[in-house]
Amino acid sequence: MEHAVLIRFPLSGGFGNAQELETLARLSGDIAGAVAAAGAGEFDGHEAGGGEYRLFLYGPDAGKLFGAVEPLLSRWPGGAVAVKRYGPPGAAEVRVSVPAADAATGTSSSGEEPLK
């Protein structure tokens, strides 16, 4: 399980507030379920601080991991940034910005940017 998807959600500041953390805990559970249902790897936990809530996903294929969770990321009102890492630390990475879903349509579109 050398590939990874590292996801960052912006918080209102520092460690976020109780409502943000509760909402993101539910979203994290949904993300863990999506990874398991897709057989894409594992959800390895989260951490909060520095104005971000971060999730750590690992598996054999970063593309499959991201594909399993991408539809869920736009649920956070501040959108999300995910980094798909194609190997161990230091391997090629692609950054994906996922905006919050449009309130009228419920959809969003991601943008990718190679990092290495």
C-alpha positions, 0 to 999 in steps of 0.5 A: 500500500504505497500510494496515498491520497492526502486530503485537506479541508479548510477550517475557520481557524486553528483547530476549527469549531465544534460544528465543523469538527462534528460535520467533518467527523461524519464526512470522514466516516462516509469517506472511510466507508467509500474507500472500504466499499470500493476495495481501494485501500484504507482510511488511516485517520485524521488530524486537525490543526493549523486551520486544516482538517487532514485525512490520510488514505493509503492503498495500491492505486492513488487514482482508485482511492481518489475516485472512490472519495472525490464525489464526497469532497465537495460536500464541505462548504470550503471545498478541499484539496487532495494530493494523490501520491503515486508511491512512497514519500518523494514519489510523483504527486498531483494536487487536485482542488475540489470546490464546494458543490454548487448549491443550485446544482449540487455539482462541482468540478475538480482541477488537477495540478502536477506537483512533481 
